[in-house]
């Protein structure tokens, strides 16, 4: 799964720590999502999307092939 988390975060001038605090996870979790080492739970994906004011599908791209 690919995500737009890094782009969205940097466009808003947020550090990984700032975003992590806002959605209730560790900075390491945000880093792992950004580099593709970790696929977030549905709940975390929803919190991230809500934080950015977007739909989950606009933040995360799932390859269904």
N, C-alpha and C positions, 0 to 999 in steps of 0.2 A: 504494500500500500504506500502510495506517495502522498505527501501532505504539502500544504501551502503555509504551514505554521511558521517556518523561518521567515519567509517573505512577508507575511502579515505582521509578524512581530517586529521585524526591522523597519518596515514602513511606518510603524507607529512609534519608533524610537524606544522600544522596550528591551530590557535585558532579559535573558532567560530566567533569571531569578524573579524579576518583576512579574512576568507571565505566570511562572510557577506559583507564586504567592496568590495571584489573582484567581487561579483555578484550583488551588489546594493540593498541589503536588510538589515534588522536589525539582530543583533545577536540573538534576541529572535525568529526570523523566522527560522534561522538555527537550533536552539535548538528544536523548535517545530517539524521540519521535522525529526530531528534525533530521537526523542522520539515517533514519530508516531502520534502526535496530529494535524498535519497539512499536507495536501497533496498539494504540490506546483502546481501553474498553469503550463500549458504547456510551457509558455515562461520561467518561472523560472527553470523548470526541464531542459529545453534546455540549459540555461545559465550554470547551474551546470554541466551538462554533458560535455559541451564544455570546461569549465574550467579544468575539469579533463582529457580531451582528450578522452572521451568515448562516446558511444551511450547512449541515454536516457534509453534504455532497460537494459543497463549494470549497471546503477546507481539506477534505480527504478524497483521494481518487483510488478506487479499487479496480484492479485489472481482473476482469471476470473471465478471461480466456483460459 
